Amino acid sequence: MIAVSSAEYLVLLSYVTGLIILQEALENSRQEITTVMMKSYPQLLRKYVADKAKVSSLVEIILLLKLDLFSLKRQEQVGYLTFRMCMFLSIV
């Protein structure tokens, strides 16, 4: 076992706390970027489908996004459309 002084422990604790805060900030930023890209990404793919270099960059970008948000958004859309169809059918 390694002996650690209380001062060293406090430095280590503040370092770990800083890393946790940084990780949370990065995760929040990643989520915000993903939310914005959800709207524009399909349009960008359509626009640059013929340009291999740009498509390659777009593929690299998608690897950095939180893809589970795409799935959640799609589920929300399907749920909303189902609700609207049920409302329409109950009126007719």
Secondary structure, 3 states (H helix, E strand, C coil): CCCCCHHHHHHHHHHHHHHHHHHHHHHHHHHHHHHHHHHHHHHHHHHCCCCHHHHHHHHHHHCCCCHHHHHHHHHHHHHHHHHHHHHHHHHC
